[in-house]
Amino acid sequence: MTTADVDSERPDTRAAGGFEVFRDDWGIPHLKAGGALALARAQGHNAALDRAWQLETERHRVLGTTAAYLGAEAVDWDRFARRARLADTARRCYDRLAPETAAWVGAYVDGVNAGLAEGAARAPEFAAAGLAPGRWEPWTPLGVWLSTHILFAGFPTKLWREEVARRLGDGRATLFATDGPGTSGSNGWLLTGARTTTGAPVIAGDPHRFIEDPGVYQQIRLACPEFDVVGLAVPGVPGIAHFGHAGGVAWAITNAMADYQDLYREQLRRTADGGVEALGPDGWYAVHAHTETVEVAGGEPETVEIVETDRGPVIIGDVTGETEGDAPDAPVISLRYPPRVTGDLGFDVLPALLRARTVADLDTALDGWVEPVNVVLAADTTGATLHRVAGHVPVRPHENRLRVVPAHDPAYAWREGAEPTPRTEVDPATGTAVMANERGLAAPLGIEFAPPHRARRIRELLGTPPGSGARGLTGPPWSSADMAAVHTDTRLASSRQLLSLLAWAPDLGPDAERLRDRLLLWDRHMDADSADATLYSRLRADVVHRLAAHPALRPVTGDADPWRSAAYPPLFRPWLAAVPRIGYALETLLTVGLLPYEDRLAIVAASAEAVAATQAESPWGQVHRVSPWQALPGATPEEVWPGLAGDHDCVLSTSSVPGITDLFARGPAARYVWDLARREDSLWVVPFGASGVPGSAHHRDQSELWASGRLAPVTTDWNLLHRTEESTTTMTTTPEPTASAASAASTVPALRPAVHEQKVEGFGVVRLVPVDPAADAELLHRWVTEERARFWGMADHTREQVREIYEFVDSLPTHHAYLALRDGVPAALFQTYQPDADPVGECYDVQPGDFGIHLLIAPAEGEGAVKGYTDALLTAFIGYVFSDPAHLRVVVEPDARNEKALARMVRVGFELGPEIRKPEKTARLAFLTRAALGLA
């Protein structure tokens, strides 16, 4: 019996062009229509109602117009989107669609346009941004797909390899190869019927993407006489592309980590008539060039020159070879990517996937897939299975995959056709197939892959009895409900090399020896309640920074890096940041011979001493929290997220950035279990909820499920669904917090009431919230004991001493301490005091209206993160001080030796005063008056 046989059906009384909307208990839309076109229109209409703000954001991303309402921080993306010609490529690909596909996409767009006004009226972000919804064009969904996936193949990594090769030698180009912050991965696995309790296949997994609010995937059901599919849709794109269950057949994907985009080093010149020429294999020739204007909210518009050579659009540099900051020898680089070359984005595949009835149907449809290049697992109710790569990888020299190649050399040109897509059989001995971005099936098509740990661990778990620690070749049968145990596994196999070196670290002191003994006994699971996991993370972070300071790596980690700071656009800097690269490649760097073995031992020993000396301890879940991305600046999550488990190389891949932060912004963007025996036994969950509308009853209702590793049932019986009229979708206000929730919120800085909030253009929203001495002791202790904070005078303080100091400050009516949050993330410690109630008042003539401040910038995420970081924070701090008319003059007293701080004060308008002697230091007074800022 197939799933279609057991799904209850109501009599079909719909008109051919109409549709009905049902929702399950989680608010997930189930759409039913009389035909595929009516259903596509229903899907577009539903997306407009449930995800209006998300759709508007995606439309602007395609067009490169996000800065018009988000401000200067969005200019970098807008410049890239225009220079890469995303919108023009989407138009080109739409024009080449099969007529029936074009009609299907057009019906979806009609639905979006019909519902946007109502959807925007529900979404408060439109009013907050002062934005009205725009109109979608027939090609807009193709643009959404392009902008969502243009960075998936990680072409900016070639910029990093180029510089590594130049600085460390050609043989080191791939030294840092790993699944880093610029790429997206996933887990996926298939069990044949021989391995399940029902005798039918099960497919499960989770895509790893940046955690966005609202989510990047929408749970949905699409039903008409031709097909009935549940799955995860991409808002703004019709159909169900990546993860679907059609009753008779189900499928899922992971990123194949293939390389299919090339970068070419161009030579351009301006002609006498203002045109542009490029150097090609046959000499200089005229190329396309025009200018566009990027509007910037709160700022001056920017002009962008769009240049396209025979290789592709120029995305880095300009005609003269100069870039921001006039960096010497700045490169001019063009991007070549398949849809721009062929005019084919693979959209003809999408309706074919919905109509697939068998694995064979699905396999045939996937032959037309273009991008992103994926590894696919599929199974059907006959027991047939599929394990293949799908996508377009151009035929060209291997060197193109590694580095930026010369544009004028014909040896690096693309050839006709595409590389064959590998496929394999599901292992009959184990009855399993696993995909986790490792160097496996797609190895011939790529350069860098994820470490093998996730894939190996999943295979190990699937050979283990559910709920047991025992191992076996195949293990007993699994049910769909058992899959959560695999989704949430926290074993960190990549810890092996660091812990091995720790075991042999010489000459450790007593505290470091105890730390070593403790971590060697640790079970290596990054569990939320594990203090050992936190200690390991601190040890790892310290090792990362010591490696970055090692002479062997200084060529790529030095402070003076014009290739990072100026030559390449800021959009690509996450791929070019050395410390995250070292953090993700730590296992390799501690294994290969780049550093002598003795140096590696010494680094690990020094880190163990440093971590042991802190005597600080907290469970992993206390510091490992999700930091979701939101398009609207200043928006904050509505709920208190519980402490979360996992880490980058765990199956539960909640990816912190070693050496930078324990927070994570990338992780499971959804989880799914497709049961081929009974579709109603399938399961799924997303990080937030089905609705993207703040205040909706289903905006956040899946958060707790997702955080705890549980899943919601997939409802397929129409009689168990609720028919809705979209114009009257239930909306609720956020309930008052319970006492326990309020207590929890007080420990989370981002959820505390702010004394001041200010948007600093080009920087973000700065909020000042009171310090909680107990909750913030660990954070503050870490900050004040850094070497860079030596002038703060607490370098030798324990965590407990730091807490006691701020408890004392908190007890004073004349002194206050605040955390400065930049877009919700702690960025600085800001303290205020009344000089006449402070020892400094005994050292100078206090005037009426004087108001004292102290400032400590956070380490790592601080000054180095953004040019003008401290100046931007000072803007907000001074804005807070002078928001009170009684404050006439700001007083600061930095250590007289702190030349950097003094220079900064002068730069922002302070007038230097005399040196004063205090018990703990010799300080230099500086004053900033309201008059100096034109506020008098």
VEXDO-415452 format. One record per residue (C-alpha): residue in three letters; x, y, z. Coordinates in pm, whole numbers, plus 50000, padded with zeros to 5 digits. Example, Ala and Ser with C-alpha at 12.3 -4.5 7.8 and 13.67 -1.06 7.14 Angstrom:
REM VEXDO-415452
Ala512304955050780Ser513674989450714
REM end
This chain:
REM VEXDO-415452
Met500005000050000Thr501455034149905Thr501185065950106Ala498635079449862Asp496365050349946Val496195059150316Asp496045097150297Ser492435108250350Glu490955128750067Arg488005152450069Pro485695155549768Asp487235178949512Thr484805207649469Arg487335234149365Ala487185253849047Ala490155248248814Gly491845280948908Gly491055281249279Phe492935267749576Glu492415259449941Val494745265250233Phe494885242150533Arg497235243350830Asp498285217351081Asp498755223551452Trp502155239451385Gly500745264151134Ile502465246550844Pro500595253950518His499045225350320Leu497915238749984Lys495435221249756Ala494455232349406Gly492835219149088Gly496035220248884Ala499775227348893Leu499425263848784Ala496765271549042Leu498905254449303Ala501975274949206Arg499885306349244Ala498715293849585Gln502325287749692Gly503365322849590His500345338149763Asn501045318650082Ala504725328950079Ala503665365350047Leu501395362350351Asp503705341750573Arg507075355950462Ala506415390650315Trp509435407250476Gln511695378450381Leu510485379850020Glu511025417350003Thr514535413550142Glu515345386549884Arg513995407649598His516195436649700Arg519205413549734Val518725402449373Leu518525438249252Gly521365451049471Thr519125476949638Thr519265466250004Ala521325496450112Ala518415518850015Tyr516685508450337Leu519335490050543Gly522005516650512Ala525745516850452Glu526395482250595Ala524505467150300Val526455485150027Asp529035457449991Trp526405431749894Asp524635456049660Arg527895463949482Phe528625426749438Ala525095417749322Arg525265444249053Arg528805436948942Ala528085399348929Arg524985407748721Leu522625385648920Ala519425402148801Asp520525402148437Thr521505365448462Ala518115357048613Arg516385374448321Arg518555355848073Cys517805322148234Tyr514075329548255Asp513965337447883Arg515355302747808Leu512925283048024Ala510635257647864Pro507255274947802Glu505435253248056Thr508065260548322Ala507895297748249Ala504105296548293Trp504525277648624Val507065302948757Gly504855331248634Ala501875317248825Tyr503955316849142Val504955353249085Asp501305362649025Gly500485347449365Val503285366849533Asn502145399749384Ala498525392449479Gly499395386549842Leu502245410849913Ala500155440750019Glu498275419950276Gly501445402650389Ala503275435550429Ala500425449550639Arg501005420850884Ala504785424250898Pro505985452051131Glu509415452950965Phe508015472750671Ala506945501550894Ala510185499551094Ala512245502450774Gly509925527650611Leu509565504050316Ala506655495350087Pro506625461649909Gly507735462149546Arg506515442249252Trp507985408649156Glu508975402348795Pro508535368148631Trp512305362348659Thr512605372549026Pro512435336649167Leu515425327448950Gly517255357249093Val516425345949447Trp517915311749370Leu521035328049225Ser521625352149512Thr520995324249766His523595301149610Ile526155323549434Leu528585319449725Phe527865282349785Ala530845270049584Gly533075292649792Phe534945309349506Pro536395335449749Thr538465306849894Lys540555309749578Leu541555344649690Trp542735329750020Arg544665301749848Glu546265327049617Glu547625346849910Val548645315950108Ala550595303549807Arg552235337349759Arg553185340350126Leu553925304250222Gly554715288549886Asp552735270549618Gly552905237749806Arg550955253050095Ala547995266249892Thr545565240750037Leu547145238950383Phe544035253850542Ala541585232650343Thr538465225250543Asp534745232150548Gly535125267750669Pro532815296850748Gly532225306050386Thr530715273050281Ser527545254850368Gly527325217950450Ser524745192350555Asn524235157450688Gly522135131350514Trp521725093850538Leu519605066350391Leu518665032750543Thr517315005950310Gly514294985550409Ala516584958350544Arg517654982750817Thr514274996550927Thr511424984351144Thr508914988050859Gly510904971650581Ala510785003850377Pro513615029350333Val514105059550558Ile515985091350457Ala517025116750719Gly519375145750770Asp519785182950826Pro521025211150602His523635233450766Arg523065269650675Phe523325302950846Ile520525304251102Glu518285331950975Asp515095346751113Pro512795338050947Gly514305305050840Val515775298050499Tyr513455268150456Gln509655267350473Gln507795235350561Ile504975231150312Arg502685206750134Leu501685210749770Ala498785189349645Cys496895188049318Pro495635159349097Glu499135155648944Phe501135152849266Asp501075155749646Val504455165449795Val505555176150143Gly508955191650191Leu511145221550258Ala510725250250013Val512915280949966Pro510725311750019Gly510645330649691Val511115299449476Pro508265277149352Gly508185239849417Ile510235218749657Ala513795215649535His516095200649797Phe514095179850043Gly510805163849948His508515133950003Ala506065127349721Gly504475096649881Gly505985071349645Val509465086649635Ala511505108949867Trp514775127449823Ala517335148950007Ile520645165949927Thr523885178550074Asn526385202849925Ala528775182649707Met531575207949775Ala532245208249401Asp534145236649237Tyr532265251548943Gln533035288848952Asp536295303848828Leu538155336048899Tyr540255352348624Arg542895379148669Glu542025405548413Gln543935434148256Leu541705463748174Arg542325498148031Arg540305529147956Thr540115540847596Ala540225576747483Asp536465577647429Gly535765564947783Gly535195528847686Val536875498547843Glu539135472647686Ala540355439347824Leu543355418447728Gly542315384947583Pro544115356347408Asp544045376047082Gly544985410147227Trp542985439947348Tyr539275441747269Ala536255462947375Val534115449847660His530735458547804Ala530775486748059His528125508748219Thr527535525748554Glu524765521448811Thr523895540649125Val523455524149464Glu521175544149690Val522185544250057Ala519795551950342Gly521295579650554Gly524265583650320Glu525405595649982Pro524625573649680Glu527495553349535Thr528325548649169Val529325513749060Glu530905506248724Ile529725473248576Val532305457048348Glu532005423148179Thr534735405947978Asp534555374147772Arg535245354448092Gly532495370748296Pro531595401048506Val534395418848693Ile533665416149066Ile536965428849214Gly538945459649116Asp538255485348850Val539525496748516Thr542635513848651Gly543535485048881Glu542885506349188Thr540625496049473Glu539435510249800Gly542475524849975Asp544555525349652Ala546315493149749Pro549445485949543Asp549105459649273Ala545395455749349Pro543925427849138Val541145430348882Ile539215397848888Ser536245384748691Leu533855356748790Arg532795329448551Tyr529825308348667Pro527675283648468Pro524275301348456Arg525935333048326Val527645313048053Thr524855289047953Gly521725308448042Asp520455277648225Leu519725277048598Gly518105242748597Phe514605255348683Asp513015231148436Val513925204048689Leu511715218248967Pro508235208848834Ala509655175248722Leu510705167749082Leu507145173549201Arg505795149248940Ala508335121649012Arg506765088749117Thr509865066849135Val513605069149188Ala514015065148811Asp511795095848750Leu513805115848998Asp517125104648851Thr516055115148501Ala514905149248624Leu518165155448811Asp520165151548490Gly519095187448420Trp520135201448759Val522635230448744Glu523445246549077Pro524305243049351Val526035210249278Asn524615184849524Val524965149249643Val521485133649630Leu519965104649822Ala516575091149715Ala514395060549770Asp510955049049668Thr508305025349798Thr509554997049574Gly512844997449765Ala514825013749484Thr517515038249597Leu519695065249443His523045080049549Arg524455104549297Val525895139149230Ala523725163849039Gly524815196948890His526895214348625Val530675214048674Pro532435229248372Val535285211448197Arg538475231448241Pro542045227848372His542565216248729Glu544475248448806Asn541235268148761Arg539815250749068Leu542765260349284Arg543695296149212Val542945328349028Val544135322248670Pro545255346448396Ala542435357848171His544515362947856Asp545905327347851Pro543725304047640Ala544985274047841Tyr542535283148118Ala539425286347901Trp536345264947960Arg535715236547720Glu532455223147584Gly530115203447808Ala530205194748176Glu532025169648393Pro530165136548436Thr528305134348767Pro529415104348974Arg526985079449123Thr527285048449337Glu525205020549484Val523975019549841Asp526274995450027Pro524334962550040Ala526464949850329Thr525384977750564Gly522174989250399Thr523225025550447Ala524415055250247Val525795086650411Met526565121350276Ala528215148250491Asn530325169550254Glu533325146650293Arg535805137750020Gly533785108949880Leu531445105849585Ala532115141449464Ala535905140149512Pro536675143049136Leu534735175749119Gly536215196249403Ile539265207649595Glu538205213149956Phe535805190950147Ala534615187650503Pro536715166450737Pro535465130450739His534385131051106Arg530645137051059Ala530325110750788Arg532285085050987Arg530325091951302Ile526975088151125Arg528095054850978Glu529255043851323Leu525945053551481Leu523915036251213Gly525835004451287Thr524845007451653Pro521614995651817Pro519325025851873Gly519725039052224Ser522755017152289Gly526475022252310Ala527274988752147Arg528604986151793Gly527804961751518Leu528154958051143Thr524554966151068Gly522744967951401Pro519064960551452Pro516284978651266Trp515765016051307Ser512475035051311Ser511915070551191Ala511605081651555Asp515105068151627Met516715092551384Ala516795121051637Ala519585102751819Val521755106651510His520725142851447Thr521815152951796Asp525065133851840Thr527775155851993Arg530945134851962Leu533835157851855Ala536255134751677Ser538415163951558Ser539575168951919Arg541855138651888Gln545005155851764Leu544945184552013Leu544295160852303Ser547065137852182Leu549555166452194Leu548205176452533Ala548915141352658Trp552605145652567Ala552955182352663Pro556105186052875Asp556815203653204Leu553265212853298Gly552545229553631Pro550165213753882Asp547065232253758Ala547815224353394Glu548435187853482Arg545005186153644Leu543515202153334Arg545295176653115Asp544115147353324Arg540575160253317Leu540435165452940Leu542045131852869Leu539215115753067Trp536595136952891Asp534195116952669Arg534725142552386His531045150852360Met530165187652323Asp527105184652546Ala525325215752672Asp525865206653036Ser529535197352994Ala532085220153161Asp534805198553008Ala533545208352662Thr533955244952755Leu537475238852885Tyr538345221552560Ser536955250852362Arg539075275252564Leu542165254052516Arg541445251952143Ala540945289552116Asp544185296652298Val546085272552074Val544595289451766His545885323451875Arg549315310051962Leu549525293351623Ala548535326151459Ala551445343051637His553975316351537Pro556655328751293Ala555755301351046Leu552255315651007Arg553005352551050Pro553105358050673Val549345351450662Thr548425365251004Gly550495397051024Asp548815429851106Ala549815447350784Asp547745429150524Pro546815452650238Trp545395423150045Arg542795418250320Ser542195453850426Ala541985471150091Ala542515451049774Tyr539505428049816Pro535925439749885Pro534745436550246Leu532145410950136Phe534945385250090Arg536775391750415Pro535175362550604Trp537015339850361Leu540245359450411Ala540335361250790Ala543365341650910Val542325332851265Pro539075314951164Arg541005297050891Ile543505284751149Gly540695274951385Tyr538895253551129Ala542135238151001Leu543535232651351Glu543605194851323Thr545705197151008Leu548035223951141Leu548735203251452Thr549505173051237Val551505183950933Gly555145194350941Leu554655231650892Leu555615236351258Pro558225214351422Tyr556735188451655Glu558475204651951Asp556845238051870Arg553415222151853Leu553975205852190Ala555175238752336Ile552145257652206Val549715232452352Ala551615232552684Ala551535270552702Ser547835270852625Ala547155244952893Glu548965266653148Ala547005297353039Val543605280353052Ala544365263153382Ala545365296353535Thr541945311653472Gln540245287253709Ala537035295753525Glu534365269853460Ser530975270253296Pro528835245253104Trp529185245852726Gly525565255852678Gln526135287652875Val528545301352617His527505281952306Arg524415300552190Val522865307751856Ser523225342251703Pro520665342951419Trp520945366651126Gln518115391351071Ala517745415350782Leu516395443950989Pro519125460251201Gly518365461551570Ala515935432451567Thr516475407251845Pro515105372251903Glu511945371852112Glu512785341652324Val515535330952558Trp517405303452377Pro518455274652599Gly522085263752613Leu522845243552302Ala525115214052240Gly527295204851942Asp530135220951751His531545223551400Asp532725187751347Cys529925171151545Val526965155651367Leu525065182251562Ser526965208251366Thr526335240651554Ser529385258251418Ser531235281351652Val534365298351516Pro537395284951706Gly539585312951830Ile536905339151767Thr533695330851950Asp531765302552112Leu528545316651966Phe527335300851646Ala525485314951349Arg525485283551135Gly523855250551212Pro520865228551126Ala518515251250931Ala515995222650939Arg515825185851030Tyr513805159750845Val513025122450847Trp511295108350538Asp509585074850604Leu508785056150282Ala506465031450456Arg504025056850597Arg504495093050507Glu502555103150818Asp505375088051026Ser507795113150877Leu509135141251096Trp510545176151059Val511455208151242Val512855242751171Pro514665266451411Phe511825291251456Gly508405283751314Ala506275282051002Ser505415319051007Gly507825347350944Val505475372851099Pro506525385251445Gly503705380151691Ser502145351451498Ala501255321051706His503585300951479His506515324851462Arg508515307651736Asp506585276551831Gln509165251651694Ser512145267951865Glu512065246352174Leu511665214751965Trp514615224251748Ala516835233752040Ser516115201152223Gly516595179051915Arg512965168251886Leu510855168751570Ala507235175651482Pro505095150051298Val504295154350930Thr500485154950910Thr499065140550590Asp495395133850674Trp493395163350543Asn490755156950808Leu493295165451078Leu494115199050922His492455232650976Arg491055250750674Thr491975287550693Glu490935319550528Glu494235337250471Ser492775371750533Thr491895361450887Thr494995341850992Thr495135342551371Met497635367351515Thr498635369651877Thr500685393452079Thr503765381552261Pro502695369652609Glu504025385352924Pro507165367153040Thr506795343053326Ala508885348053637Ser511315320953527Ala511575335653179Ala512175370453318Ser514865356353546Ala516515338653255Ala516335370153043Ser518235389653307Thr521235366853252Val521245372652874Pro522625407352789Ala520705410652463Leu517385406252648Arg517985432152921Pro516305466152907Ala518645491752754Val519455525752905His520445538052560Glu520105525752203Gln521655542251900Lys522195532251538Val525685541351418Glu525765542551038Gly527995516450883Phe528465499151218Gly525185486951362Val522905492651658Val524635499251991Arg522645492052307Leu523835499152661Val522525474452917Pro523405472653288Val526105447953388Asp524815417953585Pro527835410753811Ala527025373953857Ala525885365753505Asp528635386153337Ala531545377053565Glu532965351353326Leu532755374653026Leu534245404353212His537015383453366Arg538015371353021Trp538125407152895Val539985423853180Thr542685397053204Glu543695399652838Glu547125414552770Arg545495441952564Ala543595452452881Arg546715456453097Phe545955493253159Trp542625483153315Gly544555470653618Met542875436753671Ala545285413653489Asp545855391853795His542275391753925Thr540275359853961Arg536765356253828Glu535435359454182Gln537365391654243Val536005406453921Arg532465397354025Glu532965413454367Ile534295445554213Tyr531235449253991Glu528905440354274Phe530465469554461Val530115492454160Asp526495481254129Ser525855491854489Leu526975527854428Pro524435553954317Thr527245574854162His528945547453957His527455525053689Ala528735497353461Tyr527185487953129Leu527765462352858Ala527745477752513Leu526065454352266Arg526685457551897Asp523705442051721Gly523045421452033Val526625409052081Pro528745421752376Ala531315445652234Ala532665466752521Leu532505475052890Phe531385510852954Gln531505526453300Thr530315560353419Tyr530955579253741Gln530485612853905Pro534005627253946Asp533235644754275Ala532345610454423Asp535455593254286Pro539145594654382Val539855612154053Gly537965642254188Glu540795647754437Cys543285651654150Tyr541755680553955Asp539315709153989Val535925693053929Gln533485715853745Pro529665714653756Gly528405691353484Asp531545669653470Phe530795632953399Gly533455605753396Ile533645574853175His535835544053136Leu535895522252824Leu537235487052764Ile536845472352415Ala536135434952396Pro538985412752276Ala538985394251945Glu535555406251831Gly536645441751902Glu538775467151724Gly540115443951461Ala536665434651338Val535635467451171Lys537585498251073Gly536725525951318Tyr535275501051566Thr536195520551881Asp535285554151728Ala531845540351644Leu531345528852002Leu532545562352135Thr529925579051917Ala527215559252097Phe528745564352443Ile529065601752398Gly525545602652257Tyr524355586152579Val526265609752808Phe525105641352636Ser521505629252609Asp521305642852965Pro521425681152946Ala523015682153293His526185666453156Leu528345694353021Arg531775678352997Val533025642452959Val536105633853166Val538455604953087Glu541655594553262Pro543545568553056Asp546905555653168Ala549505581053060Arg551415553252883Asn548405543652673Glu549355564152370Lys546835546652148Ala543925556352372Leu545145592252405Ala545495596052029Arg541985582651983Met540575607552233Val542215636352053Arg540905623551721Val537305624451838Gly537595659251989Phe538925655852346Glu541295682152479Leu544235668152673Gly544685679753031Pro547425674653288Glu548875642053415Ile547635631153755Arg549025605753999Lys546695579354135Pro547625550154362Glu547355525154079Lys548705545753786Thr549795578553641Ala546885590553429Arg546375617553170Leu543155637253195Ala541195645852880Phe537965665652840Leu535225667552579Thr532675695552608Arg529205698352462Ala530395730052289Ala533175710952110Leu530485689351949Gly528255718651866Leu525695708252129Ala525925738652352
REM end
